[in-house]
């Protein structure tokens, strides 16, 4: 842990706060709460989006699989950086209230507690999976719809910031995670494009 990292964390987490942000930041961080809407959007695209919609879903699936399953999970295991809440009691851990189903948590008042330092040597702080996945998704969205892509990048930035605000990550976790997400999104588009081009050549050759 570097001094500047802790200083910026505490500024964002303890000083630059507002009651509205105390709800908004945990809300945008709670990906599982938004999952039903994301699933519905994916089903609608598969049904009504045509070829472009299905190609978009394929790119998104590859991007999230690479970003979350390979890059983020792999680096968390290798780096093993401990989360702020496990290192210092100065950080405030923010979350939404408990509810079922998960979507109902968005309508619960936020809760917060101080960090609980404990003797752990291996953690999952770097990289931020949320940040990697959201920026990878933003790249894919921008590739298919530039206007929506701009909004997706704003949302991805908000999610990255929220991971610091809620005390889940150090600032130095989030910034490199943005670069990883951009790289993953670009790679996903290239993989799908080349895969579809190869399939088209193969189909043409057999006809």
C-alpha positions, 0 to 999 in steps of 0.5 A: 500500500502506497501513501498516495494510494491510501490518501486518494482512497480516503478522499473519495471514500470519506471526503468527497461524499454525498447522501445521493452518492451513498446510494448511487455508487453502491447501486451501480456497483451491484451488477447482480441487481441489474442482471434481470434487466441485462438478461431481458435486453440480451433476449430482446436483441437475440429475438429482434436484433437480427444478424447485427444484434446476434453478432453484438451478443457474440462479441459481448459474450467473448469480451466478458468471458475473456475479461472476467473469466481469464484476465481478471480472475487470472490476475487476481490469483497471481497478484493477490492484492488485499482489498482496502477493507481488509487493511484499514478501518479508516475506509468505509464499506458501502453497500445496498441493503439486503433483499430478495430478489437482488433487483429489490436491493436497488430500493433499499437504503444504503448501509455502511460500516468501517473496514475490518482489518484482518491478517490476510496475505492474499486478496482479490483487489487487483484488477477490478473485475467490474471495471475491466468488464464494463470498459470491455463492454463499452468498447463493444457497444461503441463498435456497433453503436457510437452514440450508445458507446459514449453513454457506455463509457460514461457508465463504465467510468462511473462504475470504476469510480464507484469501486473506490467510493464503496471501499472495494478497491484502491485507486491504483487497482482501477486505473490499470483495469480501465486499460485492461478492459479497453484491450479485452474489448478490442481483442473480443471484436477482432476474434469474433470478426476473424472467426466470422470471416473464416466461417464465411470463407469456409461456407463459400468454399463448400458451396 
